[in-house]
Amino acid sequence: MLFQLYGDKSLYQLLGWVLVFVGLILLNEIGRRTKAGGILIFVIIPIALTVYFIVMNVAASSGAAWALDSQTHKYMNGWFHYAKLYAADIGCVGFMMIKYKWGIGKAKWFRAWPFVIVAINILIAVGSDFESAWHFYSSGEHWWKSTEDVWLYGGWWNIVNGIAGILNILCMTAWWKVYSSKDGKDMIWPDMTIWFIIAYDLWNFEYTYLNLPTHTWYCGVALLLAPTFANALWNKGAWIQNRANTLAIWCMFAQIFPLFQITEPFSVLPSLYKGATAAGVTAFDMTKINTVEELVNAGVTANPIPQGVVAILAIAFNVICLAVIIKRARKLSINPYKDNVFVGTKDFEEALERANVD
């Protein structure tokens, strides 16, 4: 089992998941359906948050108690969380420029922007995986505590998943074949079919499971399934737009309200923290534990087997996906990064039908 979902808090934990999943879908719909909704969620709110982050950090450096005690400063003030938030939001704005043909969004060369921003986001995550592996191989100790006070368990699985992330970048095909939808609501990337989506979801889930273990019930399950669900049922071909939108929305929420994920009743621990739930140790409790000895004394030991299993699944499926791309590219005698690879498949044809091809 991947998560510790049992006991008197399980109903709250499931409720929290449903609230996040439904909330992300609804806010994504608001952001994608109208220009006003997109500008509000992906431009105005991020600008307001940026002002808050700057003021908070300046005040904290001056010793202001309100800033030092803020949830953001105490639990989400590391470089990674800011990088992820702004990389995702910049991607959303770029996608809006393409679908509404604003400014350079009209230029055909700019259609490679989705590939560029997704690759950057993947590389940021790969960096976190390799950082965790480095902590293990440089010290010989699996357990280490991140700058956000989260206990991580580094090992070979980080290297395997980091390589899977790099392969996942290579699984993005037809970089310039990106279009606005006929109804003007979406940016369509027809060649980003279920093959890539599954490869990405497996890799990204494992990344969150390894590097954001106390958050992964939400950012590794609900957040990944929301855009996949939308793409499968009503928004074919717009998965990457849905993914960027929901990721930016989640990052903004998590940056301001990080305690939602790590305090009761909604926090959920992965099975990595063996014995934690049975011993009554919460994710928030573990932020106060400063040494491995204290962690063990609190009743928490490691169960890294799921980490290793999912890492192998992630790299295996990305290898398979890349092999399929190479095979189809050879059969069609095309460059897979310039031309569509999945022509003729159901996913591709349904997405292309929605696209305003020019």
FITI-801764 format. One record per residue (C-alpha): residue in three letters; x, y, z. Coordinates in Angstrom, 2 decimals, m for minus. Each point is the difference from the previous one (the first is absolute). Layout:
BEGIN
 residu    east   north      up
    ALA       X       Y       Z
...
END
This chain:
BEGIN
 residu    east   north      up
    MET    0.00    0.00    0.00
    LEU    1.31    3.44   m0.94
    PHE   m1.71    2.08    2.71
    GLN   m0.98   m0.37    3.64
    LEU   m3.76    0.38   m0.44
    TYR   m1.64   m1.59    2.98
    GLY   m1.33    0.88    3.41
    ASP   m2.49    2.65    1.11
    LYS    1.49    2.65   m2.32
    SER   m0.39   m1.93   m3.26
    LEU   m3.37    1.53   m0.90
    TYR    1.43    3.49    0.45
    GLN    3.02   m0.94   m2.09
    LEU   m2.22   m1.24   m2.82
    LEU   m2.17    3.11    0.31
    GLY    3.09    2.21   m0.23
    TRP    1.04   m1.83   m3.18
    VAL   m3.44    0.48   m1.58
    LEU   m0.03    3.71    0.90
    VAL    3.41    0.52   m1.62
    PHE   m0.87   m2.07   m3.08
    VAL   m3.33    1.73   m0.62
    GLY    1.39    3.44    0.88
    LEU    2.83   m0.35   m2.51
    ILE   m2.37   m1.09   m2.76
    LEU   m2.41    2.89    0.66
    LEU    2.72    2.66    0.19
    ASN    1.61   m1.40   m3.15
    GLU   m3.34    0.38   m1.78
    ILE   m0.27    3.62    1.17
    GLY    3.54    0.68   m1.16
    ARG   m0.35   m1.62   m3.44
    ARG   m3.48    1.00   m1.11
    THR    0.34    3.82   m0.02
    LYS    2.74    2.58   m0.39
    ALA   m1.17    1.76    3.17
    GLY    0.21   m3.23    2.01
    GLY    3.46   m0.78   m1.32
    ILE    1.32    3.51    0.67
    LEU   m1.41   m0.02    3.53
    ILE    1.41   m3.40    0.99
    PHE    3.32    0.02   m1.87
    VAL    0.94    3.69   m0.08
    ILE   m1.71    2.11    2.68
    ILE    0.14   m2.52    2.87
    PRO    3.68   m0.92   m0.64
    ILE    0.95    3.70   m0.06
    ALA   m1.76    0.52    3.34
    LEU    1.74   m3.07    1.45
    THR    3.38    1.23   m1.24
    VAL   m0.47    3.26    1.88
    TYR   m0.88   m2.00    3.11
    PHE    3.04   m2.29   m0.35
    ILE    2.37    2.96   m0.37
    VAL   m1.47    1.89    2.96
    MET    0.03   m3.18    2.11
    ASN    3.66   m0.76   m0.71
    VAL    1.11    3.60    0.57
    ALA   m1.95    0.11    3.26
    ALA    1.40   m3.39    1.08
    SER    3.57    1.19   m0.62
    SER   m0.77    2.91    2.31
    GLY   m1.28   m2.37    2.69
    ALA   m3.71    0.77   m0.31
    ALA   m1.91   m2.63    1.96
    TRP   m2.98   m0.16   m2.38
    ALA    2.30   m0.81   m2.92
    LEU    2.15   m2.51    1.88
    ASP   m3.13   m1.78    1.25
    SER   m1.82   m0.06   m3.34
    GLN   m0.75   m3.43   m1.45
    THR    1.73    0.90   m3.24
    HIS    3.25    1.05    1.66
    LYS    0.12   m2.94    2.38
    TYR   m0.96   m2.82   m2.36
    MET    0.16    1.12   m3.66
    ASN    2.84    2.52   m0.29
    GLY    2.49   m2.23   m1.84
    TRP    1.22    0.70   m3.53
    PHE   m1.77   m2.99   m1.49
    HIS   m3.54    1.04    0.91
    TYR    0.43    3.50   m1.39
    ALA    1.66   m1.34   m3.15
    LYS   m2.84   m2.48   m0.56
    LEU   m2.72    2.59    0.58
    TYR    1.43    2.60   m2.37
    ALA    1.08   m2.51   m2.65
    ALA   m3.53   m1.41   m0.05
    ASP   m1.65    3.42   m0.09
    ILE    2.30    1.33   m2.73
    GLY   m0.95   m3.09   m1.97
    CYS   m3.70    0.77    0.47
    VAL    0.43    3.56   m1.25
    GLY    1.95   m1.24   m3.03
    PHE   m2.74   m2.51   m0.77
    MET   m2.60    2.80    0.19
    MET    2.11    2.03   m2.45
    ILE   m0.07   m2.91   m2.46
    LYS   m3.70   m0.78    0.26
    TYR   m1.07    3.67   m0.11
    LYS    2.75    0.96   m2.47
    TRP    1.32    2.81    2.20
    GLY    3.30    1.60   m1.01
    ILE    2.65   m2.60   m0.75
    GLY   m2.69   m2.62    0.52
    LYS   m0.81    0.56   m3.68
    ALA    3.48   m1.07   m1.12
    LYS    0.49   m3.60   m1.10
    TRP    3.42   m0.18    1.69
    PHE   m1.67    0.71    3.35
    ARG   m2.00   m3.21   m0.29
    ALA    3.01   m1.80    1.40
    TRP   m0.61    1.88    3.29
    PRO   m2.07   m2.84    1.52
    PHE    2.89   m2.41   m0.56
    VAL    2.52    2.46    1.46
    ILE   m1.98    0.78    3.17
    VAL   m0.95   m3.65    0.63
    ALA    3.64   m1.04   m0.46
    ILE    1.09    2.69    2.48
    ASN   m2.57   m1.18    2.55
    ILE    1.14   m3.60   m0.41
    LEU    3.66    0.97    0.38
    ILE   m0.79    1.92    3.21
    ALA   m1.53   m3.19    1.39
    VAL    2.87   m2.15   m1.28
    GLY    2.34    2.34    1.87
    SER   m1.87   m0.76    3.22
    ASP    0.32   m3.74   m0.62
    PHE    3.74    0.24   m0.59
    GLU    0.37    2.25    3.05
    SER   m1.59   m2.67    2.18
    ALA    2.20   m2.70   m1.52
    TRP    3.06    2.17    0.60
    HIS   m0.87    0.33    3.69
    PHE   m0.04   m3.77    0.32
    TYR    3.12   m0.78   m2.01
    SER    2.02    2.80    1.60
    SER   m0.92   m0.88    3.58
    GLY   m0.98   m3.67   m0.08
    GLU   m3.20    0.89    1.85
    HIS   m3.34   m0.46   m1.76
    TRP   m1.96    2.36    2.23
    TRP    0.50    3.75   m0.41
    LYS   m2.08    3.04    0.80
    SER   m0.83    2.50   m2.73
    THR   m0.03    3.77    0.44
    GLU   m3.79   m0.25    0.40
    ASP    0.47   m2.33    3.03
    VAL   m1.18   m3.10   m1.89
    TRP    1.76   m3.30    0.66
    LEU    1.06   m1.59   m3.30
    TYR    1.50   m3.42   m0.63
    GLY    2.52    0.21   m2.82
    GLY    1.43   m2.90   m1.97
    TRP    0.36   m1.68   m3.38
    TRP   m3.70    0.55   m0.69
    ASN    0.69    3.74   m0.33
    ILE    2.58   m0.62   m2.71
    VAL   m2.31   m2.39   m1.86
    ASN   m2.88    2.48    0.13
    GLY    2.24    2.90   m0.97
    ILE    1.01   m1.93   m3.12
    ALA   m3.69   m0.74   m0.64
    GLY   m0.66    3.74    0.09
    ILE    2.70    0.68   m2.58
    LEU   m1.45   m2.74   m2.23
    ASN   m3.43    1.57    0.47
    ILE    1.29    3.22   m1.60
    LEU    1.02   m2.05   m3.03
    CYS   m3.52   m1.46   m0.14
    MET   m1.47    3.40   m0.91
    THR   m0.49    0.03   m3.76
    ALA   m1.10    2.45   m2.75
    TRP    1.17    3.08    1.92
    TRP   m1.36    2.50   m2.51
    LYS   m3.31   m1.76   m0.69
    VAL   m1.90    1.93    2.65
    TYR   m3.23    1.85   m0.78
    SER   m2.88    1.99    1.37
    SER   m3.26   m1.91    0.25
    LYS   m2.83    0.83   m2.37
    ASP   m2.09    1.41    2.85
    GLY    2.93    2.11    1.24
    LYS   m0.07   m1.49    3.51
    ASP    3.03   m2.27   m0.15
    MET    3.51   m0.51   m1.24
    ILE    0.11   m3.35   m1.79
    TRP    3.07   m2.23   m0.33
    PRO   m1.37   m2.97   m1.98
    ASP    3.16   m2.12    0.13
    MET    0.05    0.05    3.80
    THR   m2.08   m3.16    0.28
    ILE   m0.70   m2.53    2.74
    TRP    3.48   m1.48   m0.55
    PHE    1.72    3.12    1.27
    ILE   m2.65    0.72    2.65
    ILE    0.46   m3.38    1.70
    ALA    3.81    0.24   m0.24
    TYR   m0.11    3.48    1.53
    ASP   m2.49   m0.89    2.73
    LEU    2.04   m3.00    1.16
    TRP    3.23    2.00    0.05
    ASN   m1.55    3.02    1.71
    PHE   m1.84   m2.06    2.60
    GLU    3.27   m1.66    0.95
    TYR    1.74    3.36    0.10
    THR   m2.55    1.34    2.51
    TYR    0.08   m3.28    1.94
    LEU    3.77    0.29    0.38
    ASN    0.42    3.75    0.47
    LEU   m3.33    1.28    1.34
    PRO   m1.14   m3.04    1.99
    THR   m2.24    1.86    2.45
    HIS   m1.75    1.77   m2.90
    THR   m0.25   m2.80   m2.55
    TRP   m3.52   m1.16    0.88
    TYR   m1.10    3.31   m1.48
    CYS    2.73    1.18   m2.41
    GLY    0.91   m3.52   m1.12
    VAL   m3.49   m1.46   m0.36
    ALA   m2.81    2.60   m0.09
    LEU    2.08    2.56   m1.91
    LEU    1.14   m2.52   m2.62
    LEU   m3.41   m1.58   m0.49
    ALA   m1.90    3.29   m0.41
    PRO    1.47    0.92   m3.44
    THR    0.06   m3.64   m1.11
    PHE   m3.70   m0.31    0.90
    ALA   m0.87    3.17   m1.93
    ASN    2.01   m1.11   m3.03
    ALA   m1.70   m3.40   m0.03
    LEU   m3.58    1.20    0.29
    TRP   m0.52    3.46   m1.50
    ASN    3.21    1.83   m0.88
    LYS    1.88   m2.30   m2.37
    GLY    3.38    1.28   m1.13
    ALA    0.25    2.71    2.65
    TRP    1.63   m2.14    2.69
    ILE    3.15    2.10    0.24
    GLN   m2.04    3.18    0.41
    ASN   m2.12   m1.70    2.68
    ARG    3.15   m1.26    1.70
    ALA    1.67    3.41    0.07
    ASN   m3.15    1.74    1.21
    THR   m0.70   m2.44    2.82
    LEU    3.68   m0.07    1.01
    ALA    0.18    3.80    0.23
    ILE   m3.27    0.14    1.95
    TRP    1.18   m2.69    2.41
    CYS    3.42    1.63    0.50
    MET   m1.64    3.32    0.87
    PHE   m2.31   m1.68    2.51
    ALA    2.76   m2.13    1.53
    GLN    2.33    3.00    0.28
    ILE   m2.53    1.87    2.13
    PHE   m1.65   m2.88    1.87
    PRO    2.66   m2.72    0.34
    LEU   m1.38   m1.21    3.33
    PHE   m3.06   m1.40   m1.79
    GLN    2.19   m2.87   m1.20
    ILE    1.99   m0.70    3.13
    THR   m2.44    0.49    2.87
    GLU   m3.01   m2.01    1.08
    PRO   m2.59   m0.90   m1.05
    PHE    1.00    0.18   m3.69
    SER    3.69   m0.99    0.04
    VAL    0.92   m3.40   m1.44
    LEU    3.34   m1.72    0.44
    PRO    1.53   m2.37   m2.57
    SER    0.95   m3.51    1.07
    LEU    3.64    1.13    0.01
    TYR   m0.51    1.25    3.56
    LYS   m0.63   m3.46    1.38
    GLY   m1.66    0.02    3.40
    ALA   m0.68    3.74    0.05
    THR   m3.79   m0.11   m0.11
    ALA   m0.18   m2.90    2.46
    ALA    2.25    1.96    2.38
    GLY   m2.14    3.12   m0.38
    VAL    2.77    1.95   m1.75
    THR   m1.30    2.48   m2.60
    ALA    1.81    1.74   m2.83
    PHE   m0.03    3.17    2.08
    ASP    1.54   m1.86    2.97
    MET    2.87   m1.11   m2.23
    THR    0.88    3.58   m0.89
    LYS    0.97    0.41    3.66
    ILE    2.26   m3.09   m0.01
    ASN    3.58    1.00   m0.74
    THR    2.05   m3.21    0.00
    VAL   m0.35   m3.52   m1.38
    GLU    0.30   m1.34    3.55
    GLU   m2.98    2.11    1.08
    LEU   m1.93   m1.23   m3.03
    VAL    0.61   m3.64    0.91
    ASN   m0.73    0.63    3.67
    ALA   m3.35    1.49   m1.02
    GLY   m0.89   m3.35   m1.57
    VAL    0.74    0.85   m3.65
    THR    2.08   m2.36   m2.15
    ALA    0.46   m0.17   m3.75
    ASN   m1.94   m2.05   m2.54
    PRO    1.57    0.98   m3.33
    ILE   m1.30   m3.00   m1.99
    PRO   m2.85    1.97   m1.65
    GLN    2.52    2.70   m0.97
    GLY    2.14   m2.56   m1.83
    VAL   m2.95   m1.76   m1.67
    VAL   m1.54    3.20   m1.39
    ALA    3.40    1.28   m1.15
    ILE    0.46   m3.17   m2.07
    LEU   m3.53    0.34   m1.43
    ALA    0.65    3.65   m0.89
    ILE    3.22   m0.63   m1.87
    ALA   m1.38   m3.16   m1.65
    PHE   m3.03    1.77   m1.44
    ASN    2.06    2.98   m1.15
    VAL    2.38   m2.38   m1.79
    ILE   m2.98   m1.73   m1.63
    CYS   m1.54    3.33   m1.00
    LEU    3.26    1.20   m1.56
    ALA    0.38   m3.33   m1.83
    VAL   m3.51    0.36   m1.45
    ILE    0.83    3.53   m1.15
    ILE    3.21   m1.14   m1.69
    LYS   m1.78   m2.93   m1.67
    ARG   m2.84    2.17   m1.33
    ALA    2.40    2.75   m1.13
    ARG    2.02   m2.52   m1.99
    LYS   m3.13   m1.49   m1.53
    LEU   m1.23    3.45   m1.07
    SER    3.52    1.20   m0.95
    ILE   m0.38    3.19    2.04
    ASN    1.84    2.04    2.61
    PRO   m2.08   m0.67    3.13
    TYR    0.75    3.42    1.44
    LYS   m1.15    1.89   m3.09
    ASP   m2.84   m2.17   m1.21
    ASN   m2.96   m1.81    1.50
    VAL    0.81   m3.54    1.09
    PHE   m3.40   m1.29    1.09
    VAL   m1.93    0.77   m3.20
    GLY   m2.87   m2.46   m0.40
    THR   m0.38   m0.87    3.67
    LYS   m3.31    0.72    1.73
    ASP    1.43    2.52    2.47
    PHE    1.79    1.94   m2.73
    GLU   m2.95    0.15   m2.39
    GLU   m2.47    1.09    2.70
    ALA    2.36    2.78    1.11
    LEU    0.73    1.11   m3.57
    GLU   m3.73    0.26   m0.67
    ARG   m0.19    2.68    2.71
    ALA    3.01    1.94   m1.27
    ASN   m0.03    3.08   m2.21
    VAL    2.83   m1.19   m2.27
    ASP    1.68    2.84   m1.89
END
